[in-house]
Amino acid sequence: METKYVMVKKRIKANIVNGNYRINEKIPTESELMASYKVSRYTIRRAVGDLEHEGYIYRVQGGGMYVNDWINNKTPSDHSTQSVGVITTHIADYIFPSIISGIDRIISAEGFAVLIGNTHDQYKNERHNLLNMLDNDVAGFIIEPTRSTLDNPNLDVYKMIVDSGKPAVFINAHYPQLKFPYVEIDDALAEKTLVDYLLDNGHEQVLGIFQVDDIQGVNRMNGFIKSYQTHPTLSTSGDIMMYGSGDDISVVLDKIKNRVVNSTSGRPTAIVCYNDQLAIEVIGMLTKEGVDVPGDISVAGFDDYEISKFVHPSITTTTHPKRQMGETAANLLLDKLRKKPSDSQILPSNLVIRDSTRPIEDKQDAE
């Protein structure tokens, strides 16, 4: 059973690590902590004594207790500098197991453990993971940004990482305010190549559906627009629908249904989706509504999700070099740790044509 002083110590430490008590800010007095936790003065003194010894707190004679620069001044632990922190928006599904596996293959071969965090694309989770990994004294970070097109409230924590001297590498996207190297694909070019394929094969009215609170979605939307710009005779025929990462998928699908199935102004002949996950959902919705894919509408995705080749119809998509991204990011981080030059990398992406799309001419021939 956990003793009272250990419980109090953990709670005070959590307030420090989570930023509720900030570096060089005064923390509550012993009397205030006694009242807050309903424990004795002895318990408080033992808890803060441990925290002072471990480098989380310092005292000013006659001035109280303050939060120490715990990132740089705390007592090193036995596992110090032996772990790498990996933070992604998801862990167990979609493209992320392959990315994490690629990271682990390179990192573990160098004797590091991998500490994994999951943000679910929420800033509060990103903050918690960053601070927790700083507290665990990781050697460096590999991070997928959270909602990378929006103003990030966690830049103060990233400044703590910069000030600590710990290296970091971004994957899939990056925050332009930070000078960490990154590993990405050219989302705009890949999307343009996909839409070019559709427009060059008889499609004119293409609906693009993009998640716009991360930079990948915005870049893919820009690639969609660029394709229509290079097909000027069709430039008024394209249509775009946007959604956010926190939007309920059923609501998003209802909006797509209203735009496509219930449209009175002529529905599109093709839909390009932000990713394969959404494409699978869209195909399911269209099939339920009696719309044949690709007979009535072609549907394409992005990322070449592993099961995209096995669903019916198999999904036309654009490759995401998932394992290669993880391995490249890990090697970049190792270069940073070894003080070697480390430049950002743009990885190749290729169009994969499968059964969920077909040229308009094929439909006309069948009729």
PyMOL commands that set and color helices and strands:
alter all, ss='L'
color gray80, all
select helices_A, chain A and resi 4-17+30-37+41-53+70-73+96-109+123-135+155-164+187-199+215-229+232-234+249-260+276-288+306-309+322-337+360-366
alter helices_A, ss='H'
color red, helices_A
select strands_A, chain A and resi 57-60+64-67+83-88+113-118+140-143+168-171+182-185+206-211+239-243+270-273+298-300+317-318+345-347+351-352
alter strands_A, ss='S'
color yellow, strands_A
deselect
rebuild
show_as cartoon
